[in-house]
Amino acid sequence: MTDSHADAHASDAMAGPHGSAADHGADHGHDDHAHDAAADGPIDLPAWGAGALGIALGLVVVIGIAVASGTLRF
């Protein structure tokens, strides 16, 4: 009987078999998957501003439809 999960993920070959003590950084201070400990980058203010503007304009449209349909009255 063969294990169908054994070759399902290419990265598993580098991390070791699932369920072993060597899998997923079980020992303190060691990362089997080689993730960086780098700090996050700067905040992209134009992107966040565009997202906030999109949400605000979407709410204007929703309120306009609610007023036009008579659901919301001023």
Buried (B, 14 or more C-beta within 10 A) or exposed (E): EEEEEEEEEEEBEEBBEEEEEEBEEEEEEEEBEEEEEEEEEEEEEEEEEEEEEEEEEEEEEEEEEEEEEEEEEE
